[in-house]
Amino acid sequence: MDKISEPACLSTLGIFSKQEHIDLIKIIANQENEIRYDMTPQFVMNRLHLSTRELNSGIEKLMTSRCVDMINGRYTLTRLGNEIYNALCGIENAIEVRTELESIDRIILK
């Protein structure tokens, strides 16, 4: 595996330090496989209650970082976007089970 450049890593982490970007990537990932939903800008704005300006600002960051692409007028995650989404899910899961993990650590470290 190639070493990730520090500036690229910091830039990506910086993007996902904002909840709005996390919300955008999550809604795109969660709805991507739902045929009944069109991941159009209007759908995303309605779903997240965003103005056009707010959506454009958030999507611009995700597209510039190559996490999201637009194909045939619909947003989709790139391979990088999928990897980041999976990492975010892992972090969220770890936070949810944090208390359990801390209890296990106390038992193991006794």
Secondary structure, 3 states (H helix, E strand, C coil): CCCCCHHHHHHHHHHCCCHHHHHHHHHHHHHCCCCCCCCCHHHHHHHHCCCHHHHHHHHHHHHHCCCEEEECCEEEECHHHHHHHHHHHHHHHHHHCHHHHHHHHHHHCC
